[in-house]
């Protein structure tokens, strides 16, 4: 599951056709069919659901006020939402200010040590589900190793996605989230 973001008016690309002014809707659908393959900066980007959530929690925590309260409520959902040019530019700038801090966060997550598996009690073999604890069955959390990656790392934080999003915002001319 992910969020699709479409640039309203990419700096060097094709503006999103105005659906209301487009009588037969043809221009819109031609654009829609092609935009996902358009590599122009700011035209289109896809962001995994969990990363979008992590990212916006950071942005909202650090820079309260970029989005209105109403916008903040919808930003976490797949409902269509438009972010205007000025706000997109501000998001790009803020993300760059956060780059250092977010890079540290990414590194910290990557460097977390494996922890004793809580399903099999570190033995590599678990008891019959739904019970947890040591048993005779090869553990499906740690694959029999007895240790596993910490829960916080299930959803990895990815700076490459953050930087792509910042660049997308800067070039998008505002964007539509679907
Ligand atoms: Zn285990």
Backbone and ligand atoms as CSV (ligand in chain L), in Angstrom:
chain,resi,resn,atom,element,x,y,z
A,1,UNK,N,N,0.847,-1.202,0.000
A,1,UNK,CA,C,0.000,0.000,0.000
A,1,UNK,C,C,0.880,1.248,0.000
A,2,UNK,N,N,0.442,2.218,-0.775
A,2,UNK,CA,C,1.284,3.409,-0.877
A,2,UNK,C,C,0.444,4.629,-1.239
A,3,UNK,N,N,1.106,5.758,-1.206
A,3,UNK,CA,C,0.477,7.006,-1.624
A,3,UNK,C,C,1.061,7.403,-2.978
A,4,UNK,N,N,0.183,7.808,-3.891
A,4,UNK,CA,C,0.616,8.319,-5.176
A,4,UNK,C,C,0.522,9.835,-5.127
A,5,UNK,N,N,1.604,10.495,-5.514
A,5,UNK,CA,C,1.622,11.955,-5.523
A,5,UNK,C,C,1.838,12.450,-6.952
A,6,UNK,N,N,0.985,13.374,-7.367
A,6,UNK,CA,C,1.031,13.885,-8.729
A,6,UNK,C,C,1.301,15.378,-8.702
A,7,UNK,N,N,2.338,15.796,-9.401
A,7,UNK,CA,C,2.660,17.220,-9.459
A,7,UNK,C,C,1.583,17.986,-10.204
A,8,UNK,N,N,1.157,19.117,-9.638
A,8,UNK,CA,C,0.114,19.919,-10.296
A,8,UNK,C,C,0.693,20.652,-11.494
A,9,UNK,N,N,1.931,21.114,-11.335
A,9,UNK,CA,C,2.545,21.888,-12.410
A,9,UNK,C,C,4.061,21.729,-12.334
A,10,UNK,N,N,4.541,20.530,-12.720
A,10,UNK,CA,C,5.982,20.281,-12.610
A,10,UNK,C,C,6.782,21.350,-13.352
A,11,UNK,N,N,7.863,21.783,-12.729
A,11,UNK,CA,C,8.632,22.910,-13.254
A,11,UNK,C,C,9.015,22.741,-14.735
A,12,UNK,N,N,9.458,21.575,-15.114
A,12,UNK,CA,C,9.868,21.359,-16.517
A,12,UNK,C,C,9.004,20.324,-17.214
A,13,UNK,N,N,7.788,20.138,-16.704
A,13,UNK,CA,C,6.967,19.061,-17.257
A,13,UNK,C,C,5.568,19.495,-17.637
A,14,UNK,N,N,4.707,18.510,-17.759
A,14,UNK,CA,C,3.340,18.737,-18.239
A,14,UNK,C,C,2.424,19.009,-17.051
A,15,UNK,N,N,1.712,20.143,-17.067
A,15,UNK,CA,C,0.796,20.422,-15.962
A,15,UNK,C,C,-0.359,19.414,-15.937
A,16,UNK,N,N,-0.861,19.137,-14.761
A,16,UNK,CA,C,-2.025,18.261,-14.650
A,16,UNK,C,C,-3.216,18.956,-15.310
A,17,UNK,N,N,-3.891,18.307,-16.278
A,17,UNK,CA,C,-5.038,18.963,-16.912
A,17,UNK,C,C,-6.128,19.244,-15.879
A,18,UNK,N,N,-6.793,20.359,-16.060
A,18,UNK,CA,C,-7.884,20.718,-15.162
A,18,UNK,C,C,-9.105,19.888,-15.540
A,19,UNK,N,N,-9.461,18.982,-14.682
A,19,UNK,CA,C,-10.525,18.029,-15.012
A,19,UNK,C,C,-11.867,18.730,-15.244
A,20,UNK,N,N,-12.122,19.788,-14.503
A,20,UNK,CA,C,-13.401,20.490,-14.613
A,20,UNK,C,C,-13.534,21.208,-15.953
A,21,UNK,N,N,-12.392,21.736,-16.451
A,21,UNK,CA,C,-12.440,22.515,-17.686
A,21,UNK,C,C,-12.302,21.616,-18.921
A,22,UNK,N,N,-12.079,20.355,-18.690
A,22,UNK,CA,C,-11.751,19.416,-19.755
A,22,UNK,C,C,-13.027,18.640,-20.070
A,23,UNK,N,N,-13.764,19.074,-21.125
A,23,UNK,CA,C,-15.139,18.598,-21.316
A,23,UNK,C,C,-15.317,17.080,-21.426
A,24,UNK,N,N,-14.533,16.449,-22.276
A,24,UNK,CA,C,-14.705,14.994,-22.402
A,24,UNK,C,C,-13.754,14.230,-21.472
A,25,UNK,N,N,-12.950,14.972,-20.728
A,25,UNK,CA,C,-12.048,14.318,-19.777
A,25,UNK,C,C,-10.868,13.634,-20.429
A,26,UNK,N,N,-10.747,13.779,-21.745
A,26,UNK,CA,C,-9.726,13.016,-22.461
A,26,UNK,C,C,-8.308,13.434,-22.069
A,27,UNK,N,N,-8.081,14.730,-22.034
A,27,UNK,CA,C,-6.726,15.219,-21.726
A,27,UNK,C,C,-6.281,14.706,-20.359
A,28,UNK,N,N,-7.230,14.687,-19.428
A,28,UNK,CA,C,-6.906,14.246,-18.076
A,28,UNK,C,C,-6.474,12.784,-18.078
A,29,UNK,N,N,-7.255,11.959,-18.771
A,29,UNK,CA,C,-6.954,10.513,-18.725
A,29,UNK,C,C,-5.698,10.166,-19.509
A,30,UNK,N,N,-5.438,10.912,-20.596
A,30,UNK,CA,C,-4.186,10.702,-21.329
A,30,UNK,C,C,-3.020,11.045,-20.415
A,31,UNK,N,N,-3.149,12.183,-19.726
A,31,UNK,CA,C,-2.110,12.585,-18.776
A,31,UNK,C,C,-1.955,11.524,-17.679
A,32,UNK,N,N,-3.101,11.089,-17.150
A,32,UNK,CA,C,-3.085,10.132,-16.040
A,32,UNK,C,C,-2.422,8.817,-16.446
A,33,UNK,N,N,-2.666,8.380,-17.697
A,33,UNK,CA,C,-2.065,7.133,-18.188
A,33,UNK,C,C,-0.549,7.241,-18.316
A,34,UNK,N,N,-0.065,8.438,-18.552
A,34,UNK,CA,C,1.367,8.598,-18.850
A,34,UNK,C,C,2.211,9.077,-17.686
A,35,UNK,N,N,1.567,9.717,-16.728
A,35,UNK,CA,C,2.350,10.455,-15.729
A,35,UNK,C,C,3.218,9.540,-14.860
A,36,UNK,N,N,2.754,8.322,-14.630
A,36,UNK,CA,C,3.539,7.438,-13.769
A,36,UNK,C,C,4.850,7.004,-14.416
A,37,UNK,N,N,4.913,7.151,-15.730
A,37,UNK,CA,C,6.141,6.782,-16.431
A,37,UNK,C,C,6.994,8.019,-16.718
A,38,UNK,N,N,6.484,9.174,-16.307
A,38,UNK,CA,C,7.171,10.431,-16.587
A,38,UNK,C,C,8.276,10.655,-15.547
A,39,UNK,N,N,9.501,10.711,-16.025
A,39,UNK,CA,C,10.625,10.877,-15.090
A,39,UNK,C,C,10.963,12.337,-14.786
A,40,UNK,N,N,10.195,13.264,-15.342
A,40,UNK,CA,C,10.441,14.670,-15.042
A,40,UNK,C,C,10.328,14.891,-13.545
A,41,UNK,N,N,11.293,15.645,-12.989
A,41,UNK,CA,C,11.236,15.920,-11.548
A,41,UNK,C,C,9.918,16.599,-11.196
A,42,UNK,N,N,9.274,16.105,-10.168
A,42,UNK,CA,C,8.045,16.747,-9.707
A,42,UNK,C,C,6.788,16.261,-10.403
A,43,UNK,N,N,6.910,15.294,-11.341
A,43,UNK,CA,C,5.717,14.837,-12.066
A,43,UNK,C,C,4.934,13.801,-11.258
A,44,UNK,N,N,5.661,12.835,-10.707
A,44,UNK,CA,C,4.972,11.738,-10.022
A,44,UNK,C,C,5.938,11.060,-9.063
A,45,UNK,N,N,5.421,10.645,-7.929
A,45,UNK,CA,C,6.224,9.849,-7.006
A,45,UNK,C,C,5.269,8.972,-6.214
A,46,UNK,N,N,5.804,7.809,-5.814
A,46,UNK,CA,C,5.001,6.876,-5.022
A,46,UNK,C,C,5.750,6.689,-3.710
A,47,UNK,N,N,5.046,6.778,-2.600
A,47,UNK,CA,C,5.697,6.625,-1.293
A,47,UNK,C,C,4.976,5.551,-0.483
A,48,UNK,N,N,5.736,4.553,0.007
A,48,UNK,CA,C,5.094,3.504,0.791
A,48,UNK,C,C,4.350,4.079,2.000
A,49,UNK,N,N,3.243,3.469,2.294
A,49,UNK,CA,C,2.357,3.900,3.361
A,49,UNK,C,C,3.096,4.167,4.687
A,50,UNK,N,N,3.903,3.206,5.122
A,50,UNK,CA,C,4.544,3.339,6.440
A,50,UNK,C,C,5.561,4.479,6.460
A,51,UNK,N,N,6.213,4.705,5.304
A,51,UNK,CA,C,7.192,5.792,5.263
A,51,UNK,C,C,6.515,7.151,5.287
A,52,UNK,N,N,5.407,7.226,4.588
A,52,UNK,CA,C,4.618,8.465,4.583
A,52,UNK,C,C,4.217,8.834,6.012
A,53,UNK,N,N,3.795,7.819,6.750
A,53,UNK,CA,C,3.402,8.051,8.145
A,53,UNK,C,C,4.578,8.518,9.002
A,54,UNK,N,N,5.692,7.821,8.875
A,54,UNK,CA,C,6.867,8.194,9.665
A,54,UNK,C,C,7.277,9.631,9.341
A,55,UNK,N,N,7.294,9.924,8.061
A,55,UNK,CA,C,7.740,11.209,7.571
A,55,UNK,C,C,6.868,12.358,8.078
A,56,UNK,N,N,5.573,12.160,7.981
A,56,UNK,CA,C,4.681,13.243,8.400
A,56,UNK,C,C,4.631,13.429,9.907
A,57,UNK,N,N,4.858,12.333,10.628
A,57,UNK,CA,C,4.938,12.494,12.075
A,57,UNK,C,C,6.108,13.408,12.416
A,58,UNK,N,N,7.217,13.205,11.733
A,58,UNK,CA,C,8.383,14.061,11.937
A,58,UNK,C,C,8.082,15.511,11.552
A,59,UNK,N,N,7.528,15.681,10.363
A,59,UNK,CA,C,7.292,17.047,9.877
A,59,UNK,C,C,6.354,17.794,10.829
A,60,UNK,N,N,5.287,17.129,11.233
A,60,UNK,CA,C,4.295,17.788,12.091
A,60,UNK,C,C,4.873,18.078,13.472
A,61,UNK,N,N,5.669,17.141,13.964
A,61,UNK,CA,C,6.274,17.339,15.285
A,61,UNK,C,C,7.266,18.504,15.269
A,62,UNK,N,N,8.056,18.588,14.200
A,62,UNK,CA,C,9.125,19.594,14.145
A,62,UNK,C,C,8.633,20.949,13.653
A,63,UNK,N,N,7.698,20.909,12.741
A,63,UNK,CA,C,7.302,22.166,12.098
A,63,UNK,C,C,5.791,22.314,12.099
A,64,UNK,N,N,5.262,22.416,13.272
A,64,UNK,CA,C,3.830,22.608,13.414
A,64,UNK,C,C,3.431,23.851,12.628
A,65,UNK,N,N,2.344,23.757,11.868
A,65,UNK,CA,C,1.855,24.951,11.192
A,65,UNK,C,C,2.035,24.974,9.683
A,66,UNK,N,N,2.770,24.029,9.114
A,66,UNK,CA,C,2.848,24.000,7.643
A,66,UNK,C,C,1.463,23.696,7.084
A,67,UNK,N,N,0.813,22.721,7.693
A,67,UNK,CA,C,-0.523,22.354,7.242
A,67,UNK,C,C,-1.552,22.838,8.256
A,68,UNK,N,N,-2.752,23.133,7.755
A,68,UNK,CA,C,-3.836,23.478,8.676
A,68,UNK,C,C,-4.246,22.194,9.411
A,69,UNK,N,N,-5.030,22.368,10.455
A,69,UNK,CA,C,-5.458,21.207,11.237
A,69,UNK,C,C,-6.225,20.200,10.361
A,70,UNK,N,N,-7.051,20.748,9.503
A,70,UNK,CA,C,-7.856,19.897,8.616
A,70,UNK,C,C,-6.948,19.126,7.653
A,71,UNK,N,N,-5.954,19.851,7.114
A,71,UNK,CA,C,-5.020,19.198,6.190
A,71,UNK,C,C,-4.223,18.106,6.900
A,72,UNK,N,N,-3.851,18.394,8.139
A,72,UNK,CA,C,-3.081,17.417,8.908
A,72,UNK,C,C,-3.877,16.155,9.131
A,73,UNK,N,N,-5.191,16.308,9.368
A,73,UNK,CA,C,-6.018,15.123,9.600
A,73,UNK,C,C,-6.101,14.249,8.361
A,74,UNK,N,N,-6.150,14.873,7.173
A,74,UNK,CA,C,-6.293,14.033,5.975
A,74,UNK,C,C,-4.968,13.531,5.425
A,75,UNK,N,N,-3.867,14.122,5.885
A,75,UNK,CA,C,-2.585,13.768,5.268
A,75,UNK,C,C,-2.248,12.290,5.469
A,76,UNK,N,N,-2.774,11.679,6.536
A,76,UNK,CA,C,-2.436,10.279,6.818
A,76,UNK,C,C,-3.352,9.279,6.108
A,77,UNK,N,N,-4.326,9.795,5.361
A,77,UNK,CA,C,-5.277,8.894,4.719
A,77,UNK,C,C,-5.172,8.975,3.202
A,78,UNK,N,N,-5.735,7.947,2.557
A,78,UNK,CA,C,-5.662,7.885,1.099
A,78,UNK,C,C,-6.697,8.770,0.388
A,79,UNK,N,N,-7.432,9.582,1.128
A,79,UNK,CA,C,-8.398,10.449,0.467
A,79,UNK,C,C,-7.658,11.489,-0.375
A,80,UNK,N,N,-8.231,11.892,-1.524
A,80,UNK,CA,C,-7.556,12.872,-2.369
A,80,UNK,C,C,-7.297,14.165,-1.596
A,81,UNK,N,N,-6.130,14.733,-1.776
A,81,UNK,CA,C,-5.770,15.949,-1.058
A,81,UNK,C,C,-4.794,16.754,-1.910
A,82,UNK,N,N,-5.030,18.051,-1.965
A,82,UNK,CA,C,-4.137,18.909,-2.731
A,82,UNK,C,C,-3.290,19.744,-1.788
A,83,UNK,N,N,-1.989,19.749,-2.038
A,83,UNK,CA,C,-1.075,20.602,-1.291
A,83,UNK,C,C,-0.574,21.652,-2.273
A,84,UNK,N,N,-0.769,22.921,-1.940
A,84,UNK,CA,C,-0.449,23.956,-2.927
A,84,UNK,C,C,1.062,24.179,-3.061
A,85,UNK,N,N,1.404,24.972,-4.064
A,85,UNK,CA,C,2.805,25.207,-4.404
A,85,UNK,C,C,3.611,25.744,-3.224
A,86,UNK,N,N,3.057,26.765,-2.548
A,86,UNK,CA,C,3.790,27.400,-1.440
A,86,UNK,C,C,4.078,26.374,-0.343
A,87,UNK,N,N,3.090,25.572,-0.038
A,87,UNK,CA,C,3.286,24.564,1.015
A,87,UNK,C,C,4.254,23.479,0.582
A,88,UNK,N,N,4.165,23.091,-0.680
A,88,UNK,CA,C,5.099,22.074,-1.192
A,88,UNK,C,C,6.538,22.581,-1.083
A,89,UNK,N,N,6.741,23.854,-1.410
A,89,UNK,CA,C,8.083,24.439,-1.318
A,89,UNK,C,C,8.563,24.464,0.137
A,90,UNK,N,N,7.632,24.763,1.020
A,90,UNK,CA,C,7.980,24.827,2.437
A,90,UNK,C,C,8.340,23.427,2.964
A,91,UNK,N,N,7.584,22.432,2.528
A,91,UNK,CA,C,7.879,21.050,2.944
A,91,UNK,C,C,9.278,20.656,2.471
A,92,UNK,N,N,9.585,20.995,1.205
A,92,UNK,CA,C,10.915,20.666,0.657
A,92,UNK,C,C,12.005,21.286,1.514
A,93,UNK,N,N,11.823,22.551,1.852
A,93,UNK,CA,C,12.831,23.264,2.648
A,93,UNK,C,C,12.974,22.655,4.041
A,94,UNK,N,N,11.850,22.344,4.666
A,94,UNK,CA,C,11.887,21.785,6.017
A,94,UNK,C,C,12.563,20.415,6.011
A,95,UNK,N,N,12.248,19.617,5.000
A,95,UNK,CA,C,12.856,18.286,4.942
A,95,UNK,C,C,14.368,18.389,4.797
A,96,UNK,N,N,14.820,19.414,4.086
A,96,UNK,CA,C,16.268,19.583,3.955
A,96,UNK,C,C,16.882,20.024,5.275
A,97,UNK,N,N,16.143,20.851,5.998
A,97,UNK,CA,C,16.633,21.241,7.332
A,97,UNK,C,C,16.705,20.029,8.258
A,98,UNK,N,N,15.799,19.082,8.037
A,98,UNK,CA,C,15.751,17.893,8.899
A,98,UNK,C,C,16.691,16.786,8.437
A,99,UNK,N,N,17.347,16.996,7.302
A,99,UNK,CA,C,18.124,15.924,6.676
A,99,UNK,C,C,19.106,15.264,7.637
A,100,UNK,N,N,19.837,16.115,8.347
A,100,UNK,CA,C,20.843,15.612,9.274
A,100,UNK,C,C,20.226,14.727,10.355
A,101,UNK,N,N,19.190,15.284,10.950
A,101,UNK,CA,C,18.527,14.588,12.049
A,101,UNK,C,C,17.897,13.273,11.581
A,102,UNK,N,N,17.263,13.321,10.408
A,102,UNK,CA,C,16.625,12.113,9.891
A,102,UNK,C,C,17.662,11.072,9.481
A,103,UNK,N,N,18.798,11.534,8.980
A,103,UNK,CA,C,19.875,10.593,8.634
A,103,UNK,C,C,20.352,9.856,9.877
A,104,UNK,N,N,20.462,10.602,10.979
A,104,UNK,CA,C,20.849,9.963,12.236
A,104,UNK,C,C,19.827,8.933,12.682
A,105,UNK,N,N,18.586,9.292,12.499
A,105,UNK,CA,C,17.505,8.375,12.874
A,105,UNK,C,C,17.602,7.087,12.041
A,106,UNK,N,N,17.815,7.253,10.738
A,106,UNK,CA,C,17.955,6.081,9.857
A,106,UNK,C,C,19.123,5.204,10.310
A,107,UNK,N,N,20.253,5.868,10.612
A,107,UNK,CA,C,21.446,5.105,11.034
A,107,UNK,C,C,21.203,4.387,12.349
A,108,UNK,N,N,20.568,5.088,13.280
A,108,UNK,CA,C,20.317,4.491,14.580
A,108,UNK,C,C,19.474,3.213,14.425
A,109,UNK,N,N,18.432,3.300,13.586
A,109,UNK,CA,C,17.587,2.119,13.376
A,109,UNK,C,C,18.390,0.980,12.757
A,110,UNK,N,N,19.217,1.337,11.761
A,110,UNK,CA,C,20.005,0.300,11.082
A,110,UNK,C,C,21.024,-0.342,12.015
A,111,UNK,N,N,21.497,0.455,12.994
A,111,UNK,CA,C,22.543,-0.053,13.882
A,111,UNK,C,C,22.024,-0.756,15.131
A,112,UNK,N,N,20.698,-0.770,15.280
A,112,UNK,CA,C,20.161,-1.462,16.459
A,112,UNK,C,C,20.585,-2.932,16.427
A,113,UNK,N,N,21.004,-3.428,17.581
A,113,UNK,CA,C,21.421,-4.829,17.677
A,113,UNK,C,C,20.211,-5.755,17.604
A,114,UNK,N,N,20.458,-6.961,17.116
A,114,UNK,CA,C,19.412,-7.982,17.176
A,114,UNK,C,C,19.036,-8.198,18.637
A,115,UNK,N,N,17.805,-8.571,18.873
A,115,UNK,CA,C,17.386,-8.819,20.252
A,115,UNK,C,C,16.913,-10.261,20.397
A,116,UNK,N,N,16.908,-10.723,21.639
A,116,UNK,CA,C,16.436,-12.085,21.876
A,116,UNK,C,C,15.000,-12.212,21.392
A,117,UNK,N,N,14.734,-13.268,20.673
A,117,UNK,CA,C,13.391,-13.457,20.111
A,117,UNK,C,C,12.393,-13.737,21.231
A,118,UNK,N,N,11.313,-12.940,21.226
A,118,UNK,CA,C,10.355,-13.086,22.330
A,118,UNK,C,C,9.324,-14.183,22.071
A,119,UNK,N,N,9.317,-14.713,20.866
A,119,UNK,CA,C,8.337,-15.770,20.559
A,119,UNK,C,C,8.831,-17.123,21.076
A,120,UNK,N,N,10.133,-17.358,20.932
A,120,UNK,CA,C,10.679,-18.659,21.331
A,120,UNK,C,C,11.573,-18.542,22.568
A,121,UNK,N,N,11.594,-17.338,23.155
A,121,UNK,CA,C,12.445,-17.127,24.324
A,121,UNK,C,C,13.923,-17.292,24.017
A,122,UNK,N,N,14.297,-17.036,22.751
A,122,UNK,CA,C,15.712,-17.081,22.377
A,122,UNK,C,C,16.231,-18.487,22.094
A,123,UNK,N,N,15.325,-19.469,22.060
A,123,UNK,CA,C,15.782,-20.853,21.846
A,123,UNK,C,C,15.762,-21.251,20.376
A,124,UNK,N,N,15.038,-20.477,19.531
A,124,UNK,CA,C,14.921,-20.843,18.120
A,124,UNK,C,C,13.764,-21.788,17.851
A,125,UNK,N,N,13.207,-22.349,18.886
A,125,UNK,CA,C,12.044,-23.246,18.707
A,125,UNK,C,C,10.915,-22.820,19.631
A,126,UNK,N,N,9.764,-22.711,19.051
A,126,UNK,CA,C,8.614,-22.192,19.794
A,126,UNK,C,C,7.604,-23.291,20.104
A,127,UNK,N,N,6.657,-22.926,20.983
A,127,UNK,CA,C,5.570,-23.862,21.238
A,127,UNK,C,C,4.441,-23.608,20.240
A,128,UNK,N,N,3.435,-24.403,20.341
A,128,UNK,CA,C,2.296,-24.344,19.416
A,128,UNK,C,C,1.593,-22.976,19.503
A,129,UNK,N,N,1.442,-22.258,18.363
A,129,UNK,CA,C,0.674,-20.996,18.411
A,129,UNK,C,C,-0.764,-21.301,18.804
A,130,UNK,N,N,-1.520,-20.412,19.422
A,130,UNK,CA,C,-1.122,-19.015,19.688
A,130,UNK,C,C,-0.288,-18.824,20.958
A,131,UNK,N,N,0.030,-19.887,21.663
A,131,UNK,CA,C,0.880,-19.725,22.851
A,131,UNK,C,C,2.252,-19.230,22.408
A,132,UNK,N,N,2.919,-18.484,23.278
A,132,UNK,CA,C,4.303,-18.145,22.958
A,132,UNK,C,C,5.217,-18.683,24.056
A,133,UNK,N,N,6.464,-18.924,23.666
A,133,UNK,CA,C,7.430,-19.499,24.586
A,133,UNK,C,C,8.156,-20.644,23.893
A,134,UNK,N,N,9.175,-21.174,24.532
A,134,UNK,CA,C,9.968,-22.238,23.923
A,134,UNK,C,C,9.136,-23.498,23.674
A,135,UNK,N,N,9.494,-24.252,22.663
A,135,UNK,CA,C,8.767,-25.478,22.327
A,135,UNK,C,C,9.547,-26.286,21.306
A,136,UNK,N,N,8.819,-27.027,20.461
A,136,UNK,CA,C,9.482,-27.941,19.518
A,136,UNK,C,C,9.410,-27.491,18.069
A,137,UNK,N,N,8.707,-26.382,17.833
A,137,UNK,CA,C,8.485,-25.968,16.438
A,137,UNK,C,C,9.496,-24.890,16.063
A,138,UNK,N,N,10.111,-25.011,14.883
A,138,UNK,CA,C,11.043,-23.971,14.425
A,138,UNK,C,C,10.333,-22.622,14.471
A,139,UNK,N,N,10.967,-21.666,15.110
A,139,UNK,CA,C,10.310,-20.374,15.358
A,139,UNK,C,C,10.147,-19.593,14.062
A,140,UNK,N,N,8.925,-19.077,13.859
A,140,UNK,CA,C,8.642,-18.366,12.614
A,140,UNK,C,C,8.982,-16.880,12.701
A,141,UNK,N,N,9.325,-16.398,13.883
A,141,UNK,CA,C,9.770,-15.000,13.920
A,141,UNK,C,C,11.262,-14.926,13.598
A,142,UNK,N,N,12.046,-15.792,14.217
A,142,UNK,CA,C,13.501,-15.685,14.078
A,142,UNK,C,C,14.079,-16.768,13.170
A,143,UNK,N,N,13.204,-17.594,12.576
A,143,UNK,CA,C,13.653,-18.695,11.714
A,143,UNK,C,C,14.649,-19.608,12.419
A,144,UNK,N,N,14.437,-19.813,13.682
A,144,UNK,CA,C,15.279,-20.757,14.408
A,144,UNK,C,C,16.579,-20.181,14.934
A,145,UNK,N,N,16.776,-18.865,14.739
A,145,UNK,CA,C,18.058,-18.276,15.152
A,145,UNK,C,C,18.083,-17.879,16.636
A,146,UNK,N,N,16.915,-17.662,17.202
A,146,UNK,CA,C,16.858,-17.250,18.605
A,146,UNK,C,C,16.992,-15.744,18.802
A,147,UNK,N,N,17.441,-15.046,17.755
A,147,UNK,CA,C,17.508,-13.582,17.823
A,147,UNK,C,C,16.792,-13.016,16.608
A,148,UNK,N,N,16.307,-11.782,16.747
A,148,UNK,CA,C,15.566,-11.163,15.650
A,148,UNK,C,C,15.832,-9.663,15.640
A,149,UNK,N,N,15.521,-9.037,14.511
A,149,UNK,CA,C,15.648,-7.584,14.446
A,149,UNK,C,C,14.598,-6.962,15.372
A,150,UNK,N,N,14.962,-5.875,16.060
A,150,UNK,CA,C,13.987,-5.214,16.942
A,150,UNK,C,C,12.730,-4.772,16.177
A,151,UNK,N,N,11.639,-4.738,16.901
A,151,UNK,CA,C,10.352,-4.395,16.292
A,151,UNK,C,C,10.401,-3.045,15.567
A,152,UNK,N,N,11.145,-2.079,16.117
A,152,UNK,CA,C,11.210,-0.742,15.480
A,152,UNK,C,C,11.727,-0.807,14.051
A,153,UNK,N,N,12.444,-1.880,13.716
A,153,UNK,CA,C,13.048,-1.934,12.378
A,153,UNK,C,C,12.158,-2.642,11.361
A,154,UNK,N,N,10.966,-3.062,11.780
A,154,UNK,CA,C,10.071,-3.725,10.830
A,154,UNK,C,C,9.776,-2.789,9.661
A,155,UNK,N,N,9.593,-1.514,9.976
A,155,UNK,CA,C,9.384,-0.523,8.923
A,155,UNK,C,C,10.647,0.324,8.817
A,156,UNK,N,N,11.515,-0.008,7.905
A,156,UNK,CA,C,12.769,0.740,7.830
A,156,UNK,C,C,12.528,2.184,7.421
A,157,UNK,N,N,13.342,3.059,7.944
A,157,UNK,CA,C,13.261,4.462,7.556
A,157,UNK,C,C,14.248,4.668,6.418
A,158,UNK,N,N,13.820,5.299,5.355
A,158,UNK,CA,C,14.698,5.382,4.189
A,158,UNK,C,C,14.932,6.821,3.768
A,159,UNK,N,N,16.172,7.271,3.964
A,159,UNK,CA,C,16.524,8.642,3.606
A,159,UNK,C,C,16.418,8.897,2.105
A,160,UNK,N,N,16.664,7.867,1.287
A,160,UNK,CA,C,16.553,8.089,-0.162
A,160,UNK,C,C,15.119,8.490,-0.523
A,161,UNK,N,N,14.140,7.869,0.146
A,161,UNK,CA,C,12.742,8.222,-0.125
A,161,UNK,C,C,12.449,9.639,0.369
A,162,UNK,N,N,12.991,9.990,1.544
A,162,UNK,CA,C,12.781,11.335,2.096
A,162,UNK,C,C,13.342,12.381,1.127
A,163,UNK,N,N,14.543,12.129,0.635
A,163,UNK,CA,C,15.178,13.102,-0.277
A,163,UNK,C,C,14.443,13.178,-1.610
A,164,UNK,N,N,13.965,12.027,-2.099
A,164,UNK,CA,C,13.172,12.058,-3.341
A,164,UNK,C,C,11.887,12.850,-3.145
A,165,UNK,N,N,11.296,12.700,-1.986
A,165,UNK,CA,C,10.059,13.424,-1.704
A,165,UNK,C,C,10.330,14.930,-1.639
A,166,UNK,N,N,11.436,15.312,-0.983
A,166,UNK,CA,C,11.785,16.732,-0.904
A,166,UNK,C,C,11.978,17.308,-2.311
A,167,UNK,N,N,12.669,16.565,-3.146
A,167,UNK,CA,C,12.906,17.040,-4.517
A,167,UNK,C,C,11.584,17.117,-5.288
A,168,UNK,N,N,10.761,16.096,-5.108
A,168,UNK,CA,C,9.446,16.093,-5.757
A,168,UNK,C,C,8.666,17.349,-5.370
A,169,UNK,N,N,8.630,17.637,-4.064
A,169,UNK,CA,C,7.893,18.809,-3.577
A,169,UNK,C,C,8.395,20.079,-4.247
A,170,UNK,N,N,9.713,20.209,-4.292
A,170,UNK,CA,C,10.300,21.432,-4.838
A,170,UNK,C,C,9.919,21.650,-6.304
A,171,UNK,N,N,9.884,20.578,-7.090
A,171,UNK,CA,C,9.635,20.697,-8.526
A,171,UNK,C,C,8.171,20.549,-8.919
A,172,UNK,N,N,7.315,20.155,-7.979
A,172,UNK,CA,C,5.952,19.733,-8.336
A,172,UNK,C,C,5.002,20.869,-8.697
A,173,UNK,N,N,5.259,22.053,-8.161
A,173,UNK,CA,C,4.288,23.140,-8.331
A,173,UNK,C,C,3.044,22.902,-7.474
A,174,UNK,N,N,3.194,22.164,-6.419
A,174,UNK,CA,C,2.045,21.722,-5.609
A,174,UNK,C,C,1.694,20.318,-6.095
A,175,UNK,N,N,0.990,19.566,-5.258
A,175,UNK,CA,C,0.693,18.203,-5.698
A,175,UNK,C,C,-0.637,17.689,-5.191
A,176,UNK,N,N,-1.082,16.668,-5.896
A,176,UNK,CA,C,-2.303,15.963,-5.518
A,176,UNK,C,C,-1.908,14.629,-4.928
A,177,UNK,N,N,-2.420,14.341,-3.749
A,177,UNK,CA,C,-2.165,13.051,-3.105
A,177,UNK,C,C,-3.378,12.159,-3.299
A,178,UNK,N,N,-3.130,10.941,-3.762
A,178,UNK,CA,C,-4.235,9.985,-3.921
A,178,UNK,C,C,-3.914,8.702,-3.197
L,1,ZN,ZN,ZN,12.272,-17.102,17.812
